[in-house]
Amino acid sequence: MDLSIEAFLADGFGLLAQLAAYLQISPEVLQARLPKGTDDLAALHPGAFDPAQAGRFYEDTVGTAHLLELAAWHLGSSDYIADTLRLQQRFARGQVLDFGGGIGSHALAAAALPAVEVVWYVDLNPHNRAFVSQRAAALGLSERLRCCRDLGEASLPQRFDTVVCLDVLEHLADPAAQLDLFASRMGPDATALLNWYFFKGFHGEYPFHFDEPALVERFFRTLQSRFLELFHPYLITTRAYRLMG
């Protein structure tokens, strides 16, 4: 199947049909559920949210709600996502880590690039992993895309040539520590593609995001001490970095 930017803009690499099949519902029922994806996910928030339990919440509680929210975002903001895919095309090579890869658009697109050897898709949510694995099989990419729960799995390489982490850092209780971990797993010429949104929304629509000022300051101090930004021409929130040194 075609995994070009044009193919993504057309139908998200066949996303609707694939997700309907995974959820065992009709495409019509799925289409009706997508507009409520963000609200349905936000409704799962328990109110008092223990940051130490964030990982367990995403792994055990969110279920398939995150797939619906992500599908709505990727299809409804396809022009923006397409630019992040264009950015990935410029930098992705070798061993690629897609950390918190969600619905798999970036992992699948990277796996089809000639400069990429293997994409290591890492996500806590078992439904996300199962769905992306199913998508990879349907697209003939199973040999070039491996799904893992976390970075501690022994099968992952010790060094990556490309790190992709999009719309994830704001969900972590210690995003600065995650930057340090990325730096420790990047090869000397590796590139990291990162974005973040440390904001709960004007109306609390993103309750899962951390936004404490001290947390955000530690993040930016770590970013500025460990990484050097690389220019790219796309007007998107995602930035490209290499290790400082």
N, C-alpha and C positions, 0 to 999 in steps of 0.2 A: 504493500500500500504506500501511496505517496505521503511522505512526511515533510513536505516543503511548507514554507510559510503560507503559501496560497491554500494548501490543503487544511492547515489549521484554521485559517480565516473562513473556509467554507463550512466546516462542521466539527472543528476541534479534534481532528483525526478520528472521526466516527464516534465521538464521545457519547452522544445521546443514545444511540443504538446499543453501544457497549454497556453503558450504565443501566439501561432498562433491562438488558439481559442478565446482568449481574444481580440486580435487585429483584428480578423475576416479576416485573411489572410491565405494563404496556407503555410504549413511548408517550401515549396520550396522558396517562396518569403521571408519568415522570414530568412531562411538560407543565402540568398543573401544579406539581409540588415545588418545582424549581424557584418560582418567585418568592416563596416563603422560606427558602433555604437558610438565609442569614438569620431571620427571626427565630426559626425553629432551633438553630444551633445556640443562639443566645439564650433561649428559654431553658436550656439544659444547665446553665450556670447556677451553681448552688447558692449564690449570694456571698456568704463568707467563704472566701477561696484561699485555702492554705497553699502558698507558693510551693512548699515542699511536696505537695501532692499533685502538682500540675501534670507531671508525666503520667502518673497513674490514671488521672482523669482522662487524658487524651487516649490512653491505651484501653481503658476498661469501660468508660462511661459514654463517650461521644458516639460510638457505634458508627452507623452509616450516615449520620447527620452531616458529618464533615464532607463526605463525598457529594452530597446534594448542594451544600453551600459552595464548595469549590467548583462544581459543575456550573452553577449559576454565575459565578464570578468569571470563569474562563470563557464561557459563551457570551456573557453580557458585556465583557470588557476585552473582546478578542483583539481589537486594534492595539491596545496597550500590551497585552500578553504577547502579541506578535513581535513587538519591538524587543521584549526581553528575549524572545527566541532568536531574533537577529543578533542581539548582543552575544548570546551564547554561541552562535555560529562563528563569531569573530575570535573567540577565545578558547572554546572547548577543544581539548585534545587529550590523548593518552587515557590514563585512569581518571575517571570522573566520579566525584562524590556529589550526589544530589541529596542533601540533608533535609529531612522533613519534606519529602518530595510530593506529598499530597496525592493529587489525582493523576500525576505522572506525565503531564504535557511536556515538561522540560526534559525529563529523563528519557522519554521515548524519542523526542526530537534529537537529543544528543546522541543516543545510541545509533541513530541512522547516519551520523556524520562520518565521513571517511577518516578524519583525523583522530577519531575516538576509538579506543580499544574496547573498554568495558565501562558501563555506567553502573555504579553502586548506589542503588536507590535505598535510602534509609528512612524509615518512618515507624513510629511507635504503634500507630493504629493498625491492628491486624486486618481490618476491612480495606484500608488503603493499600496495604501490601498485596492482599489477595486480588483486588481489582486491577492493580497495575501489572501484576504478574499475568493475569488473564488478558489484559490489553496487549502486553508484549508478545504473548503467544499468538494472538490473533493477527498481529502485525509482522510476525516472523522475526522477532527481535529477542527471543528468549536467550540465545547464546551470548548476546551483547548487553543484557540488562539483568542484574542480580538484585533481588530484593532481600533486605536485611532489617532487623529490628533496631539495632543500635551500632555504634562505632566499636563496641567491645567484641563483636563477633570475629572469631579467628580467621575467617575466610577473607576478610577485607585486607587490602594492601596497607602497608605501614605508611606509604607516602602516596599522595594524589597529585596529579598534574593540573587538575581543575576542581575547584570546590564551588558548588552552586547551593545557595541557601536563601530562598526567597519566601518572604511572608512568614518567617518562622521565629526570628530572634526576639520579636516583641512578645512571644508566648513563653519565653524562658525566664525562670526566676533569676538566673545569673547569666545574661547574655555576654558579659565581658569574659567570663570563664569559657564560654563557648568559642569566642574569638581566639583565646589562648590555645584551646584544643585544636581548632582549625590550623593555627600557625604551626603547631607541633606535628601535624600530619601532612603539611604541604611540602612538596619538593622545592628545590632552590629556584626553579623557574616557573613555579606554579602560579596560577591566577585564581582569585576568588571573586565570585559574583554574588554580591550581597545587597539586601535591602532590609528595611525595618520600618515600623510604624508604632512608636511608643505613645499611644494615644487611645483612650477608651471610647472616643467618639463624642460628638457634641451632645448626643442624647443617650449616651451609655450603650450604643449599639455594638460596641466591641468589648464586652466585659472580660474577655479572656486575655486582653492585652495588659502587660505591666507598664506602668508609666511613672513610678516613683522617681523623683528628681535625682536622688543619690544613685539609684540603679542606672539611670540614663547617663549620668556624668561618668560613672565608672566605665560604662560601655564606650563612650567617646574617647576617654583618656586611653583606654586599651587600644582602640582602633587606631588612634593617631600615633601611638608609640610602636605598634607592631606592623602596620601596613602603610604602603604608599599607594595613593590613588592613581589610576591610569585613565587618561581621557578617553571618552567615547562620544559619538555624536548624537546619541538617542536621548530624547527629552523624556526620560523615565526616572523613577526613583532608584532603580538598581544601579549600583556602582561597581566598578572593576578595580581590583587591588592586586598588588604583589607584595611579598614580604619585604619589610624594611631591612636594609643591610647593604 
